[in-house]
Amino acid sequence: MLAAAADRLAPVAELHRGLLQDPLPPGPFELVTSALAVHHLDGTEKADLFRRVAKVLAPGGRFVLADVIVPEDPSDAVTELSEGYDKPSTVAEQLDWLREAGLDPHVGWRAGDLAVIVAVAPVAPVG
């Protein structure tokens, strides 16, 4: 799957394989995305990842995080999770960690126990 994706995306994207705790490629990147992966990290690891992502984003670059969350209403938790392996956080916690990393985050979409958060890197001052 990774080889097929790399072949197809080679003209427009560079794919990297590794653990979320590994150092990130140096960047700068206009876009960093994660889908259904970050919920495997605990809160400290998420905050660390968000700081590292912020460092590799180009000015005005975006980090798009689509993942499982701890919903405000427990009855909205419908995604099957494995204790000890899945460690979702609330949207509020993730927004706080992204702000602490120096990004400007907002919720792009939320339904049940899933959310898409978009965080924008500050634009360098002109001058």
PyRosetta script that sets phi, psi and omega in degrees:
from pyrosetta import init, pose_from_sequence

init()
pose = pose_from_sequence("MLAAAADRLAPVAELHRGLLQDPLPPGPFELVTSALAVHHLDGTEKADLFRRVAKVLAPGGRFVLADVIVPEDPSDAVTELSEGYDKPSTVAEQLDWLREAGLDPHVGWRAGDLAVIVAVAPVAPVG")
pose.set_psi(1, -43.8)
pose.set_omega(1, -179.3)
pose.set_phi(2, -64.8)
pose.set_psi(2, -39.8)
pose.set_omega(2, 178.9)
pose.set_phi(3, -64.5)
pose.set_psi(3, -42.9)
pose.set_omega(3, 179.0)
pose.set_phi(4, -63.4)
pose.set_psi(4, -42.8)
pose.set_omega(4, 179.2)
pose.set_phi(5, -64.6)
pose.set_psi(5, -42.5)
pose.set_omega(5, 179.9)
pose.set_phi(6, -62.1)
pose.set_psi(6, -42.4)
pose.set_omega(6, 179.0)
pose.set_phi(7, -62.4)
pose.set_psi(7, -43.6)
pose.set_omega(7, -176.0)
pose.set_phi(8, -74.1)
pose.set_psi(8, -34.5)
pose.set_omega(8, -175.1)
pose.set_phi(9, -96.0)
pose.set_psi(9, -5.5)
pose.set_omega(9, -174.5)
pose.set_phi(10, -49.2)
pose.set_psi(10, -38.9)
pose.set_omega(10, -178.7)
pose.set_phi(11, -68.6)
pose.set_psi(11, -23.4)
pose.set_omega(11, -172.5)
pose.set_phi(12, -123.6)
pose.set_psi(12, -9.9)
pose.set_omega(12, -175.4)
pose.set_phi(13, -147.0)
pose.set_psi(13, 154.4)
pose.set_omega(13, 176.0)
pose.set_phi(14, -117.6)
pose.set_psi(14, 122.9)
pose.set_omega(14, -177.9)
pose.set_phi(15, -99.9)
pose.set_psi(15, 141.8)
pose.set_omega(15, 177.5)
pose.set_phi(16, -129.6)
pose.set_psi(16, 142.1)
pose.set_omega(16, 179.9)
pose.set_phi(17, -116.2)
pose.set_psi(17, 135.5)
pose.set_omega(17, 178.8)
pose.set_phi(18, 173.0)
pose.set_psi(18, -175.7)
pose.set_omega(18, 176.1)
pose.set_phi(19, -86.7)
pose.set_psi(19, 151.4)
pose.set_omega(19, 179.0)
pose.set_phi(20, -65.3)
pose.set_psi(20, -20.3)
pose.set_omega(20, 178.4)
pose.set_phi(21, -84.6)
pose.set_psi(21, -10.8)
pose.set_omega(21, 180.0)
pose.set_phi(22, -72.5)
pose.set_psi(22, 157.3)
pose.set_omega(22, 172.8)
pose.set_phi(23, -57.3)
pose.set_psi(23, 144.7)
pose.set_omega(23, 179.5)
pose.set_phi(24, -86.6)
pose.set_psi(24, 156.0)
pose.set_omega(24, 172.5)
pose.set_phi(25, -57.2)
pose.set_psi(25, 153.3)
pose.set_omega(25, -170.7)
pose.set_phi(26, -66.7)
pose.set_psi(26, -22.6)
pose.set_omega(26, -179.7)
pose.set_phi(27, 73.0)
pose.set_psi(27, -162.6)
pose.set_omega(27, 4.8)
pose.set_phi(28, -78.8)
pose.set_psi(28, 151.7)
pose.set_omega(28, -179.1)
pose.set_phi(29, -120.4)
pose.set_psi(29, 141.4)
pose.set_omega(29, 174.6)
pose.set_phi(30, -77.4)
pose.set_psi(30, -28.4)
pose.set_omega(30, -175.8)
pose.set_phi(31, -146.6)
pose.set_psi(31, 131.6)
pose.set_omega(31, 170.7)
pose.set_phi(32, -125.2)
pose.set_psi(32, 131.1)
pose.set_omega(32, -179.3)
pose.set_phi(33, -126.8)
pose.set_psi(33, 154.3)
pose.set_omega(33, 172.8)
pose.set_phi(34, -147.1)
pose.set_psi(34, 131.3)
pose.set_omega(34, 178.5)
pose.set_phi(35, -127.5)
pose.set_psi(35, 118.2)
pose.set_omega(35, 174.4)
pose.set_phi(36, 55.3)
pose.set_psi(36, 42.5)
pose.set_omega(36, 178.2)
pose.set_phi(37, -128.7)
pose.set_psi(37, -40.1)
pose.set_omega(37, -172.5)
pose.set_phi(38, -65.3)
pose.set_psi(38, -23.7)
pose.set_omega(38, -179.5)
pose.set_phi(39, -67.7)
pose.set_psi(39, -5.6)
pose.set_omega(39, 175.4)
pose.set_phi(40, -84.8)
pose.set_psi(40, -7.3)
pose.set_omega(40, 178.9)
pose.set_phi(41, -96.5)
pose.set_psi(41, 148.2)
pose.set_omega(41, 173.3)
pose.set_phi(42, -79.1)
pose.set_psi(42, 176.0)
pose.set_omega(42, -174.8)
pose.set_phi(43, -58.3)
pose.set_psi(43, -43.2)
pose.set_omega(43, 179.4)
pose.set_phi(44, -62.4)
pose.set_psi(44, -41.6)
pose.set_omega(44, 179.3)
pose.set_phi(45, -68.3)
pose.set_psi(45, -37.3)
pose.set_omega(45, 176.7)
pose.set_phi(46, -62.4)
pose.set_psi(46, -48.6)
pose.set_omega(46, -179.9)
pose.set_phi(47, -58.9)
pose.set_psi(47, -41.2)
pose.set_omega(47, 178.6)
pose.set_phi(48, -65.0)
pose.set_psi(48, -44.6)
pose.set_omega(48, 178.6)
pose.set_phi(49, -60.5)
pose.set_psi(49, -44.2)
pose.set_omega(49, -178.3)
pose.set_phi(50, -63.2)
pose.set_psi(50, -37.5)
pose.set_omega(50, 176.1)
pose.set_phi(51, -63.8)
pose.set_psi(51, -42.1)
pose.set_omega(51, -179.5)
pose.set_phi(52, -68.7)
pose.set_psi(52, -37.6)
pose.set_omega(52, 176.4)
pose.set_phi(53, -63.4)
pose.set_psi(53, -44.5)
pose.set_omega(53, -179.7)
pose.set_phi(54, -57.4)
pose.set_psi(54, -36.1)
pose.set_omega(54, -178.5)
pose.set_phi(55, -70.4)
pose.set_psi(55, -25.5)
pose.set_omega(55, -177.5)
pose.set_phi(56, -100.0)
pose.set_psi(56, -3.3)
pose.set_omega(56, 177.9)
pose.set_phi(57, -79.0)
pose.set_psi(57, 139.0)
pose.set_omega(57, 172.5)
pose.set_phi(58, -69.3)
pose.set_psi(58, 157.7)
pose.set_omega(58, 174.3)
pose.set_phi(59, -53.7)
pose.set_psi(59, 128.1)
pose.set_omega(59, -177.5)
pose.set_phi(60, 80.8)
pose.set_psi(60, -1.1)
pose.set_omega(60, 178.9)
pose.set_phi(61, -68.3)
pose.set_psi(61, 161.5)
pose.set_omega(61, -175.7)
pose.set_phi(62, -122.3)
pose.set_psi(62, 144.3)
pose.set_omega(62, 170.2)
pose.set_phi(63, -114.0)
pose.set_psi(63, 119.8)
pose.set_omega(63, -179.9)
pose.set_phi(64, -111.5)
pose.set_psi(64, 117.7)
pose.set_omega(64, -177.1)
pose.set_phi(65, -114.6)
pose.set_psi(65, 114.9)
pose.set_omega(65, 177.0)
pose.set_phi(66, -114.9)
pose.set_psi(66, 117.0)
pose.set_omega(66, -172.3)
pose.set_phi(67, -160.6)
pose.set_psi(67, 174.1)
pose.set_omega(67, 174.4)
pose.set_phi(68, -76.2)
pose.set_psi(68, 139.9)
pose.set_omega(68, 179.1)
pose.set_phi(69, -127.9)
pose.set_psi(69, 165.8)
pose.set_omega(69, 167.8)
pose.set_phi(70, -85.7)
pose.set_psi(70, 111.8)
pose.set_omega(70, -176.7)
pose.set_phi(71, -73.8)
pose.set_psi(71, 157.3)
pose.set_omega(71, 177.6)
pose.set_phi(72, -63.4)
pose.set_psi(72, -38.2)
pose.set_omega(72, 177.7)
pose.set_phi(73, -101.0)
pose.set_psi(73, 113.7)
pose.set_omega(73, -178.4)
pose.set_phi(74, -54.4)
pose.set_psi(74, -25.4)
pose.set_omega(74, 179.3)
pose.set_phi(75, -70.7)
pose.set_psi(75, -13.7)
pose.set_omega(75, 177.1)
pose.set_phi(76, -81.9)
pose.set_psi(76, -6.7)
pose.set_omega(76, 179.9)
pose.set_phi(77, -79.2)
pose.set_psi(77, 101.2)
pose.set_omega(77, -177.3)
pose.set_phi(78, -118.1)
pose.set_psi(78, -15.5)
pose.set_omega(78, -179.8)
pose.set_phi(79, -75.5)
pose.set_psi(79, 128.4)
pose.set_omega(79, -179.7)
pose.set_phi(80, -70.1)
pose.set_psi(80, 125.5)
pose.set_omega(80, -178.6)
pose.set_phi(81, -121.7)
pose.set_psi(81, 153.9)
pose.set_omega(81, 178.0)
pose.set_phi(82, -106.4)
pose.set_psi(82, 123.7)
pose.set_omega(82, -178.7)
pose.set_phi(83, -60.4)
pose.set_psi(83, 135.1)
pose.set_omega(83, 179.7)
pose.set_phi(84, 85.8)
pose.set_psi(84, -22.6)
pose.set_omega(84, -179.6)
pose.set_phi(85, -103.2)
pose.set_psi(85, -41.5)
pose.set_omega(85, 178.9)
pose.set_phi(86, -100.2)
pose.set_psi(86, 128.2)
pose.set_omega(86, -174.8)
pose.set_phi(87, -134.6)
pose.set_psi(87, 59.7)
pose.set_omega(87, -178.1)
pose.set_phi(88, -63.7)
pose.set_psi(88, 155.1)
pose.set_omega(88, 177.1)
pose.set_phi(89, -121.3)
pose.set_psi(89, 168.5)
pose.set_omega(89, 176.6)
pose.set_phi(90, -75.0)
pose.set_psi(90, 160.9)
pose.set_omega(90, 174.6)
pose.set_phi(91, -61.7)
pose.set_psi(91, -42.9)
pose.set_omega(91, -178.0)
pose.set_phi(92, -59.0)
pose.set_psi(92, -43.0)
pose.set_omega(92, 178.6)
pose.set_phi(93, -61.1)
pose.set_psi(93, -44.8)
pose.set_omega(93, -177.2)
pose.set_phi(94, -68.2)
pose.set_psi(94, -38.5)
pose.set_omega(94, 175.7)
pose.set_phi(95, -61.2)
pose.set_psi(95, -41.1)
pose.set_omega(95, 178.2)
pose.set_phi(96, -62.8)
pose.set_psi(96, -46.6)
pose.set_omega(96, -179.4)
pose.set_phi(97, -63.4)
pose.set_psi(97, -38.5)
pose.set_omega(97, 178.4)
pose.set_phi(98, -66.6)
pose.set_psi(98, -41.1)
pose.set_omega(98, 176.8)
pose.set_phi(99, -63.5)
pose.set_psi(99, -43.9)
pose.set_omega(99, 178.3)
pose.set_phi(100, -60.4)
pose.set_psi(100, -28.8)
pose.set_omega(100, 178.3)
pose.set_phi(101, -78.0)
pose.set_psi(101, -7.0)
pose.set_omega(101, 178.6)
pose.set_phi(102, 96.6)
pose.set_psi(102, 12.4)
pose.set_omega(102, -179.6)
pose.set_phi(103, -101.3)
pose.set_psi(103, 162.5)
pose.set_omega(103, 177.3)
pose.set_phi(104, -109.3)
pose.set_psi(104, 95.0)
pose.set_omega(104, -174.7)
pose.set_phi(105, -95.1)
pose.set_psi(105, 154.3)
pose.set_omega(105, 169.8)
pose.set_phi(106, -149.9)
pose.set_psi(106, 157.9)
pose.set_omega(106, 177.9)
pose.set_phi(107, -83.5)
pose.set_psi(107, 119.6)
pose.set_omega(107, 178.4)
pose.set_phi(108, -86.4)
pose.set_psi(108, -28.7)
pose.set_omega(108, -178.1)
pose.set_phi(109, -165.1)
pose.set_psi(109, 145.2)
pose.set_omega(109, 176.2)
pose.set_phi(110, -151.4)
pose.set_psi(110, 135.8)
pose.set_omega(110, 174.9)
pose.set_phi(111, -153.3)
pose.set_psi(111, 122.9)
pose.set_omega(111, 179.7)
pose.set_phi(112, 60.1)
pose.set_psi(112, -120.7)
pose.set_omega(112, -178.9)
pose.set_phi(113, -108.2)
pose.set_psi(113, 28.3)
pose.set_omega(113, 176.9)
pose.set_phi(114, -125.7)
pose.set_psi(114, 146.2)
pose.set_omega(114, 178.7)
pose.set_phi(115, -151.3)
pose.set_psi(115, 153.9)
pose.set_omega(115, 170.8)
pose.set_phi(116, -118.5)
pose.set_psi(116, 121.9)
pose.set_omega(116, 178.4)
pose.set_phi(117, -114.2)
pose.set_psi(117, 133.1)
pose.set_omega(117, 177.1)
pose.set_phi(118, -114.2)
pose.set_psi(118, 125.3)
pose.set_omega(118, -179.4)
pose.set_phi(119, -121.9)
pose.set_psi(119, 130.5)
pose.set_omega(119, -175.0)
pose.set_phi(120, -110.6)
pose.set_psi(120, 133.8)
pose.set_omega(120, 176.4)
pose.set_phi(121, -75.9)
pose.set_psi(121, 145.6)
pose.set_omega(121, 179.0)
pose.set_phi(122, -62.1)
pose.set_psi(122, 149.0)
pose.set_omega(122, 176.7)
pose.set_phi(123, -85.4)
pose.set_psi(123, 134.9)
pose.set_omega(123, -179.5)
pose.set_phi(124, -60.1)
pose.set_psi(124, 141.3)
pose.set_omega(124, 178.6)
pose.set_phi(125, -63.7)
pose.set_psi(125, 145.0)
pose.set_omega(125, 179.2)
pose.set_phi(126, -82.5)
pose.set_psi(126, 138.5)
pose.set_omega(126, 172.3)
pose.set_phi(127, 133.2)
pose.dump_pdb("model.pdb")
